[in-house]
Amino acid sequence: MTRPARTKGIAASIGVGVGPARLAVRGRCGLTHRRIPNDEVAEEVSRFERAVAASRDEIELAKQELTQQHGSAYAPILDVYLLMHTDALLIDAIVDAIRNDKINAQWALGRVVERLKVPLLNSASSYFRERARDIDHVKEHLLRHLSGESRSEPPTSGPTILIAQDLTPADAVHMLAPPTVGLVTEMGGANSHTAILARTFGVPAVVGTGPLPVTVEQDEIIVVDGFSGEVTIGAPPEEQRAAEKRRDRFILFLQSERTTNAVTRDGVSISVAANIELPSEVEAAIANGAEGIGLYRTEFMCLDRSEPPSEEEQLELYRTVVTAVAPKTVVFRTFDWRGDKRLRADRPRKATSSPWGSTLRERERSWLKTQIRAVLRASTEGSVALMFPMVATLDELEDARSLVDACRGELEDDSARLASLPIGMMVEVPSAALLAEQFAAHADFFAVGTNDLVQYTLGLDRRDYRAASAANPLDPAVLRLLNQTIVAAGNAEIPCSMCGDMAADPIGLGLALGLGYRKVSVPVSVVPLVRAVIRNVDLTTATEAAAEALACTSSKEVRDLALGRFGKELGALW
């Protein structure tokens, strides 16, 4: 294919990167299949154990480097990989396979990893499908040390665009540092740990491109568009110059937006908070001017563990986040034992009928109480709220509130026991939106998760990537549920935020504002963009557009309507 060649992937970290290609090419480590005699089993186990130790040392070194450069808050990104190096489900199972099946370490490693990935890849959650890559990354580290391959990094002499099939987070720590100004990977997703690192380091990234359409030559000019997800290989000089101007404009835009307010053209203030899942993202949220943390996903700390961290471990993490964000509010979302965020050891089991009430298994109820107590204790350090995900019935919400009351009674510290802790719920399933008036009488606040609401309203299977294009929050059915929810919250005089992808889309945000949403929570990297969109929206126009959109019959009709109303005002932002 002639140059320029173009391909698209997932826009994982916003911004524009321009520079010569730096190819991170690694030959596949030998996944050899070899039967071994009895007298070689002990030595093969020892060889595997040496590889585990060497791999663990390599990741520990990367963790130290990450901590030295960016602070201790970044350590959890690599902690999950260190935990996997001591995980009986992985390490002990490989040793057992070597001993019992009389096979070499590479074969045993491949066999066990593929088995562990099955429940993750079959999950309805894109989050957990991407976690299967974490196990693959550990496999790559172990194979590297089993084969004796050392990590080699391509030489650099200036700003470069890193091109790789995939990067393990430990490799990303080294390779995303300057002079890297852009990243392209054939594999990976928006919530992969490598993508999180790219966002944290401010490196524009496009991931999951699939096989590139041409063989990239070392040093040929690459343009990475972290907004559209487009990658240009062999960009001609005029396109390179245009991309560099866009890059520079965006850098200046970010600098100016960090001190602006989110006020509409007709003078209405909108609260823009950040969605995070790692303590390391707090720094970026504050730098980008987020008005608190509107959604702190707590599942990360449970990955690759047979049970959640202790109350004291959770308390330390929660306190770190709360004190860093204070006096602004942090909204913690509890673990979801019913949905797709279950612990690895628990995933094969059948889900319970109520995630919070008496039918919850005693073990999971105990874990949830541990988390609630930790949040209650952390709430003495600043402004904290707690919300429960995937609430579908009034009984579930009442059970959740009763559980919080029970946890309060178990605390010895009066300040924690009496601390103010608003209890809210996520509106993610149609039943919650349809009964929003009734739920509003029992909840202190709502947070609408548009991603799940779209999925369940339109009957989409998240395991089918082809369904992604059909997951449109502008569908009139979704808009009507969003409208019903915000009206119910307004009637009950409780806050209602939007924390799904719709709030991060300029056109979707314009309609959300028109429906009446005045609080949004979005990914850290898009907080400045969302503020800019808000300042270009006139609420009178937005309200009229939303009212017309509710009468539309298709998402295309809604989008065309919104573009006609907002397109000129938003300019290049949309």
N, C-alpha and C positions, 0 to 999 in steps of 0.2 A: 504494500500500500504506500502511495506517495505521501509526502509530508505536505501540510500538517495532517497528522492522524488524530482523531478525537474519540474519546470514550467517556462513558458516564458511570458513576458509582454513587456511593452514599456520602453526602456532605456531612462529614463527621466533626469538623472544626472550621468555623467560619474564617474568612479572610482570603487573600489572594497571595499565592506564592509563585515566584518567577525565578528560574535559575537553571544551571546545567544539571543534568541527571547524575545522581550518584547511585550506582546499582549495588544493592545489598543482595548479592547472589550467593546462595549457600547450596552446595550439593546435598542431595538427600542422604542422610546417614543410613548406613546399611541396616535395614530391618530384616536380618537374615533369619531363616528358619532352619534350625539344626537340632536334631535329636542328640542327647548326650548320654554317655554311659553312667552307671551308678557312681563309679569312682571319680567322676568329674563334677558331680552335683555340688559338693561343698565348695569347690573352687569357683564354680559359676555363681553361686549365691554370694560369695565374697566379692567377686568381680562386680556384681550388681550393687552390693552395699557400698563399695568404693565409689562407684559412679554416683550413687545417691548423695554421698557425703560431698563429693566434688561439685555436684550440681547445686547442692544447698549452699556451699561456700560461695559459689559464683553469684547466687541470688542475694546472699547476705552482703556481699561486696557492693552489688548494685543498690541495695537498700541503704547502705551507709553513704554511698555517693549521692543518692537522691536526698537523703536527710541533710547532708552537709550543704547541698546546693539550694534546697527548697524548704527545709524544715521538717520536723518530726511528723507533722500532720500528713505527709505523703506516704509514710511507711505502710499504712494498711493496703496500698495498692499491691505491694509485693508480699505482704504477710500471708495472703491467701495461698501463694505458691509455696512458701516455706511450710505452711500447714500441710499441704498436700504431700510434702516429702516425709511426713511422719504419719500419714493417714493410713490406717489399717485397711480401709477399703481399696486402697491403691497399692501401697508398698508391700504390706503383708500378703496381699492376694498374688502379687507377682512372685514373691519368694515361694509361696505355696505352689504356684504353677511350675516353677523351675524344679522343685523337689518332687512333686507328685506326678507331673506329666513328663519329666525328664526332657525338658526343652531348654534351649539357650535363653539368656536374659532378654535379648531383643524380641524374640518370638513371644515370650511371656508378657513382656511390656505391651506389645501391640495388642495381644489378645485381651488383656485386662482393661486397657484403655478403651477399646472399642465397646466392650460390655458396659463400662461405666457411662459412656456417652449416650447410650440408647435412650434412657428416660429423659435426658436433657434435650436431645434432638427431637423427641416426640412431644415435648411440652408445647402447650398452646402459647407460651410466653416467649417472645423474641429475646427477652432478657436471659432466660435460662438456655435457650438454644445457643446464644453467644457464649454462655459459660462453658459449653462443651469445648470451645476453643481453648479455655484455660487448661483443661486436662491435656489437650493436644500440645500446648506450650510446654507443660511439664514433661511430656513424652519427648519433645524435641530436645530439651535440655539433657534429659537422661540419655537419649540416643547419642547425643554429641559426645558425652563423656564415655559412654560404652565403646564408641568407635575411635576415641582419641582425637576427635576433631576439635580444634581450638576456634574461638570466635575471631573472625577476621573482619576488620572494618575497612571499607574502601578509603583511600587517601583523599584528603580535601585540602583545597587552597583558598576557599572563599565560600560564599553562600551557595548552597546546593539544594536540590530537590531529591529526597530519598525515595527510591523506587524499590519495593520489596514484594515478594509474594505474601508474606506476613511477617510480623515482628512479635517476638515475645516481649512482655513488659520489661523484663530485665535488659534485653537488648535495646528496647526503646529508650530506657534511661540514658544509655550512652549515645545513641544515635540521633535522638531528637534534640540534643543540646546544640547550641550554635557550633558550626555555621549552617545547620539545617534550617531552611526557611519554608519547607513544604514536604508533605508526605503523601505517597500514593501506595496503597496495598491492594493486591488482587483479592485478598480474603478479609474477613472481619466485618463488624457492624458498628453502628453508632454508639452502642453501649459497651463495646469491648474496652478492656483496660488500656490498650494501646491508644484507642480513640480518646479516652478520658485523659491520658497523659498528654496527648497532642493538644487538647483544649486547655489543659492546665498550663502547658508551656507556651501557649499562644502560637502554635504552629498550624497553619492552614492544612487541612487533611481531607483527602477523598479516599474512602476505603470500599472494599467489596466490589471492585470494578470487574472481577472475573478476569480471565486471560486478556492481556493487553492486545490490541489489534495488530501491533507491529513489534518487532524486536527493538527495544530501546537501546540506543547507542550511548556509551559513556560520554557525558559532557554535552549531549545535545539539549537544546533549550526546551524546558517543560514549563507549562502554565497550569497551576492547580487552582481551580475555582472552588473554594470552600463554601460558597453560597449555593451554586447550582449543582455541584457535584461533578462538574465537567473537567476533564483532563485533556490538555492539548500537547501532543508530542511533536517536537520539531517545529515549534511556533516560529513563523517568519518575523523579521525585525519589527515590522509595523505592529503586529499583534503583540509582540513582546513589550514594546513601548507603551501600548494602550493598557496592557495588564499592569505594568509598573505604575502607571498613573492611577489606576483603580486601587492598587495596593496602597499607594501613598495617601490617596484621599481617605481610604478606610482607616488608616492609622491615625490620621488627623481627626477623623470623625469620632473614633473611639476615645481619643484624648479629650475632645470637647464634650462628649456625651456623658462622661463620668461625673460631671458636675451639674448636669441639667435636671430639671424636674419633669415628671410625666403629667403634663397638664394639657388638656385638649384645647383646640383653637378657640372654643367658647368658654375657657376658664375653669373646667372641672378637673380636679386632681384625681389621678388613678394610681393605685398602689401597685408597684411592680416588684415582686419578690422573686427568689431564685429556687429552682429545684436542684437538690444535690443528693449524692449518696455516699460521698467520701468527705472526711474532715478536711482533706487537702483542698476541696473546692470552696471552702469558706473564704479563704483569702481572696480568691478571684471574685467571689460574689460581692465582697465588701469593696474591692477595687472598682468593680463595675457599677457600684452605687445601688445595689439591690436593697430594697426596703424589708430586709429580713429574709428568712428561709420559709417559703410557703409550703414546701414539701421536702422533708428529709426521709429518704428511703432507707430503712434500717436493715433490709435483707442482706446487704453486703457482708455484714459481720457474721452472718450465719453460713456463708458459702463454705462448702467442703468441711463442715463440722458435723459431728453426730448430735450435738446439742448446742444451743446458743451460748454466748459468753456468760460468765457469772454476772450477778447484779453489780458487783464492784467494778468489773471490767466495763460494763455498759455505762455505769455512772461516770467513770473517768472520761469516756469518749463523749457522752452527752454534755458533761460540764464544760469540756473543751470547746465544743461548738457553741453552747449557750453564752459562755463568757465572752467569746470572740465576737458574737453578733450583738450582744447587749448594747443598748437597751431595746433593740429591735427584737421581734418575736421569731422564735423557731417553732415550726409545727412538725412534730415527729409523727410519722405514720407507723403504726404497730406492725408486727409480723402478721402475715396472713397464712394461717395454717390450713384454711380450706382451699385457697386458690392455688396458683402455680408458683408460689414462692416458698415451697416447703423445703425443709432440710434434705440433703442428699440421702441420708439414711432412711428418711421417712417417705420418699416419693413413691415407692411402689405400692404403698398402702392406700386403701380407699379413703376418700375424704369424708369428713363428718358432715352431718346435715346442718349444723349451726356452728359457726366459727368461734363464737364467744360464750355460748351458754352452757347449760348443764350437760348437753350431749358431747361437748368437747372432751376429748380424751384427757384423763387426769394429768398425764405427763405434759401435754401441750398447754393445758390450763396453767400448770405450774410455771412453765416457761414464760407464758404471756404475763403472768403476775410478776415474775422477776423483772421483766421489761418495764411494766407499769410502775413498779416501786422505784426503779432506777430513774425513770422520767420524773416522777414526783419529787424525788430527792434533788434532781438536777434543776427543778423549777425554782428552787430557792436562790439560784445564781442569776436569774434573769427572767425574761418574759417567755413562757413556754405554753404550747397547746398540744393536745394529743388527739389524733384522729384514727378512726378504724376504717380499714379498706373493705370493699366488696360487701357492704351491708345491704341486704336484700329485703329484710322484713323488720317490722317494728320490734318484734320479740328479740331479734339479734341486737338492735341498738340498746334496748332496755337491759339485756344481759350484759352488754359491754359496760354500760354505766354502773351496773351493780358490781361488776368486777373491779372497777376503779375504786368504788366505795370500800370494798373489802380490802383492797390493798392499802388504802389510807389507814384503815383500822389496825393494820399490822405494823405500821411504822412507829418507831419509838421517838423519833425526832419531831417535836411539836411543830417546828417551822415547816418541815416537809409535809407533815400530816394536814396542816391547815393551809398550805400554799394554794394559791389560785391556779387552777388548771382547767381551762375550757376544754370540753369534750365535744369533738365533732365527728363527722362521718364523710367519707367520700361517696359521691353520687356517681356510680360507675355502671349500674345496671338499670334497665328500664323500670323495674318495679320501684326503685328508690325515687326516680324522677316522677313517676306516675302518682306516687303517694307522698310527694314532697310536702304537701300541706300538713299531713299527719306527722311525718318525720321532724318537721321544723318545730313541733311542740316539744320534742324530746332532745334535740341537738342544740349545742351552743353555736355551731357554725357548720356550713356546708363547704366542701371543696369538690368541684366537678372534675372528674378525670375523663376528658373527652376521648382519649385513645380507647379505653375499655368500653365506654358508653357507645361509641361508634361500632365497635366489634359486636357487642351483644344486641344492639338495636338492629343492625343490618344482617345479623346471623353469619358473620364471617369466621372462618377458621384461620387463626393466626399461624398455624403450622403450614399453611399454603401461601408461599410467597407471592403467588400470582394474585391472591386476594388483596394484596396491599393497595393496589390501584383503586380498588373498590371501597377502601376505608376512607370515606370522605365525610368530614364533620359538617360540610355544607349541605348534606342531604336534608331535605325538608323535615323528615321524620326526626332526625337528630335535633334540628333547630327547635322543633316544637317541644321536645323534652327539655332542652336547655332553657327555653322560655318558661315552661311550667315550673322548673326548679327555681329560677331567679325570682319569679313572681311570688312563689311560696315563701322564699327567704325574706323578701321585702315585706310581705304581709305580717310575718312573724318577727320582723325587725332583728334578724340574725345575719351576720356576715356570710357572704357566699363568694368564693373565689373560683377561678378557672385555672387548672394546673396541667392541662393536656397540651398536645401539639397545636391545637386550634389557636391558642393564645399566642403562639410564636409565629403564626402566619399572618402577614399584614392584612390580607383580605378577611380571613377568619376573625382576627382581632377586631377589625372594624365592625363586623356584624355582632360580635360579642358585646362590644360597647353599646351598640344600638339596642341590644336586648336588655341592657341594664347592668351588666357586669362592671364593677368598679375596682375589683381586686383580681390580679392575675399573678401567676407564678410560672416562670419559664426557665429553660436551661440557662445556666450562668452566662454562657457566651453570647446569648442573644438579648440579654437585659438592655444594653444600650440601644439596640435596634428597636426593641419594643417601645422604649421611651420616645424614640424619634417618630415612630408610627403614630403614637398617641398624640403627639404635638401637632400632627398634620391632619387629625380627624376632627370634624365638626360634629358634635353630638346630635344636633338637629337633623343633619343629613343622615347620620348613622341610624338614628331611631326610625326615620322614614324608610330607609333601606331595609332594616330588620323586619319592620312590619310587612313590607312587600314580600320579603324573602319567605316569610311564614306561609304565604299563599302560593308559593311556587310549587312545581310538581317534580323537579329534578335538581340535582346538585349543579348540573351545567347551567340551568336557568338561574340558579342562585348566584353562581360565580359571575356569569355575564352581567347580572343586575348589579352585583357589588363592584365589579370593575368599572361599570358605567358611572357609579356614584363616587367611588373612592380613587379610581385610577389616576385622575388628574391631580388630586390633592396629594397622593402619596408619591407621585413621580416614580423615581427609580427604586424607591424603598420596597415596593411590592414585587 
